[in-house]
């Protein structure tokens, strides 16, 4: 069974700023969740090119976050078997990732992301068929919402109150009620994009890529793993 859900996330940053912010957040969250016993292993990190997405960066990661698995799930499988594998193709402004759990071979979560410089009102950015559009659910995500759920616990809770937060470097904020027109689901990683703005603002994509390489090597060293890394002169 295929279930299609479309999330629309409005961010108080430009498209190019978000590109840097997202890369920074992924890197920092990986560091926060990796210890000597569990964390995120980067198996492969290399450039790719194909007809559909164009040029970008491919990564293959393994998530070992057993301490964050809900206890009820361990009744179906041992905790050490509940690891996740993520393959990602980042060709910004288009990205694709596929999440799998080897213990549940029929499970697969496919995420296709399109980034646009608008307010989230563009229709059918994924080019769905009429049948898919009819079955699709659309939900807006408000990063200023304080609502929490299991996923916020898994990713790492961000307790920032955006009604009083203001960036020292950019002067952006606070995000008051109705700041982006819709109020809906809470999503932790995008809250981090804005609350960490003073850490990543002003960095270039190349600087983030260099930090990523250093971070991936450090993460794997913590876990005692090796990583296949290739690069180009682009």
C-alpha positions in Angstrom: 0.0 0.0 0.0 1.3 3.4 -1.0 0.3 6.4 1.1 1.1 9.9 -0.2 1.4 12.8 2.2 2.6 16.3 1.1 4.1 18.6 3.8 4.5 22.3 3.0 7.0 24.1 5.2 7.4 27.9 5.0 10.7 29.2 6.3 11.8 32.8 7.2 15.0 32.5 5.1 15.8 32.8 1.4 16.2 29.7 -0.8 20.0 29.9 -0.9 20.1 30.5 2.9 18.0 27.4 3.4 20.4 25.3 1.4 23.2 26.2 3.8 21.0 26.0 6.8 19.7 22.5 6.0 23.2 21.1 5.4 24.4 22.7 8.7 21.5 21.3 10.7 21.9 17.7 9.3 25.6 17.9 10.2 25.0 19.2 13.7 22.2 16.9 14.6 24.3 13.9 13.4 27.0 15.1 15.8 24.6 15.4 18.7 23.2 11.9 18.3 26.5 10.0 17.7 28.4 8.5 20.7 30.7 5.6 21.0 27.8 3.1 21.2 25.2 4.4 18.8 24.7 7.1 16.3 24.8 7.8 12.5 27.4 6.0 10.3 28.2 7.5 6.9 28.8 4.5 4.7 29.3 6.4 1.4 29.5 10.1 0.4 30.1 10.9 -3.3 29.0 13.1 -6.2 26.3 11.7 -8.6 24.6 12.7 -11.8 21.5 11.4 -13.5 18.9 12.5 -16.0 16.1 13.1 -13.5 17.8 15.0 -10.7 20.9 16.4 -12.5 24.2 16.8 -10.5 24.4 16.5 -6.7 25.7 14.5 -3.7 24.8 11.0 -2.8 25.1 9.7 0.8 24.4 6.3 2.3 23.9 6.4 6.1 23.0 3.9 8.8 21.1 5.1 11.8 21.7 3.2 15.1 19.6 5.1 17.6 18.3 2.2 19.7 17.9 4.2 22.9 15.2 6.3 21.2 13.1 3.4 20.0 9.7 3.3 21.7 9.4 0.3 24.1 6.4 -1.1 22.4 8.3 -1.6 19.2 10.8 -3.9 20.9 8.0 -6.4 21.3 8.2 -7.0 17.5 11.9 -7.0 17.1 15.1 -6.8 19.3 16.4 -3.3 19.7 19.7 -4.1 18.0 17.8 -5.1 14.9 15.9 -1.8 14.6 18.4 0.2 12.6 17.6 2.4 9.6 19.3 2.8 6.3 19.0 6.1 4.4 20.1 6.7 0.8 19.9 10.4 -0.2 20.4 12.2 -3.4 20.8 15.9 -2.8 20.6 17.9 -6.0 19.3 21.1 -4.5 16.6 22.5 -5.0 15.5 18.9 -5.6 16.3 16.2 -3.1 15.3 12.5 -2.7 15.8 10.1 0.1 14.8 6.5 0.8 14.6 5.1 4.3 14.6 1.3 4.9 14.7 -1.0 7.9 16.4 -4.3 7.1 14.4 -6.1 9.8 11.2 -5.1 8.0 12.1 -5.6 4.3 8.6 -4.5 3.1 8.9 -1.2 4.8 10.1 1.8 2.8 9.7 5.5 3.3 10.4 7.6 0.2 10.8 11.4 0.6 10.9 13.7 -2.4 11.5 17.4 -1.6 11.2 20.5 -3.8 12.4 23.8 -2.5 10.9 27.0 -4.0 11.1 30.7 -3.2 7.4 31.1 -2.4 5.0 30.9 0.5 4.1 27.2 0.1 1.1 27.8 -2.2 2.5 26.3 -5.4 0.4 23.4 -6.6 1.6 20.0 -7.8 5.3 20.7 -7.6 6.0 17.0 -7.7 4.1 16.4 -11.0 1.6 13.9 -9.6 -1.0 12.2 -11.7 -4.7 13.1 -11.3 -5.2 9.8 -9.4 -2.3 10.6 -7.1 -3.5 14.1 -6.5 -6.9 12.8 -5.5 -5.3 10.5 -2.9 -2.8 13.0 -1.6 -3.0 14.6 1.8 -1.6 18.1 2.2 -0.5 19.4 5.6 1.2 22.7 6.4 4.0 22.8 9.0 4.4 25.8 11.2 7.9 25.9 12.8 6.6 28.4 15.4 4.2 25.8 16.9 5.2 24.4 20.3 3.4 21.1 19.7 5.5 18.0 20.3 5.2 14.4 19.4 7.3 11.2 19.2 9.3 12.5 16.2 10.4 15.5 18.1 11.8 13.2 20.8 13.5 11.1 18.3 15.1 14.0 16.4 15.9 15.9 19.6 13.6 18.4 21.3 14.1 22.1 20.5 12.5 24.2 23.3 13.0 27.5 21.6 10.1 29.9 22.0 9.9 31.6 18.6 7.4 34.2 19.9 10.4 35.9 21.7 13.4 34.6 19.7 15.3 37.1 17.6 18.4 36.5 15.6 21.3 38.7 16.7 23.1 38.5 13.3 20.1 39.0 11.0 17.5 40.7 13.2 14.9 38.2 12.1 12.2 37.2 14.5 10.2 36.9 16.6 7.7 34.6 14.8 4.3 35.7 16.1 1.0 33.9 15.5 0.0 33.9 11.9 3.6 34.8 10.7 3.3 32.5 7.7 -0.5 32.2 7.2 -1.0 28.7 8.3 -0.6 26.8 11.6 -0.2 23.1 11.6 2.3 20.3 12.4 5.5 20.8 14.3 8.7 19.7 12.7 11.9 19.7 14.8 14.6 19.9 12.1 13.1 23.0 10.6 12.9 24.7 14.0 16.6 24.0 14.3 17.2 25.6 10.9 15.9 28.9 12.3 17.0 28.7 15.9 20.6 28.0 14.8 20.6 30.8 12.2 23.4 32.7 14.0 25.6 29.7 13.7 25.2 29.1 9.9 24.3 32.5 8.6 27.0 33.9 6.2 28.6 30.5 5.5 28.9 29.3 1.9 27.9 25.9 0.5 31.6 25.1 -0.1 32.4 25.9 3.6 29.6 23.6 4.7 30.7 20.8 2.4 34.2 21.0 3.9 32.8 20.9 7.5 30.6 17.9 6.4 33.6 15.9 5.3 35.3 16.6 8.6 32.2 15.8 10.6 31.5 12.5 8.7 35.0 11.3 9.4 34.7 12.2 13.1 31.3 10.4 13.4 32.6 7.3 11.8 35.7 7.4 14.0 33.5 7.5 17.1 31.7 4.4 15.8 34.9 2.7 14.7 33.7 2.6 11.1 35.2 3.4 7.7 33.6 5.6 5.0 33.9 5.6 1.2 34.4 9.3 0.2 35.0 10.7 -3.3 35.0 14.3 -4.5 35.3 16.3 -7.7 36.7 19.7 -8.5 33.3 21.2 -9.1 
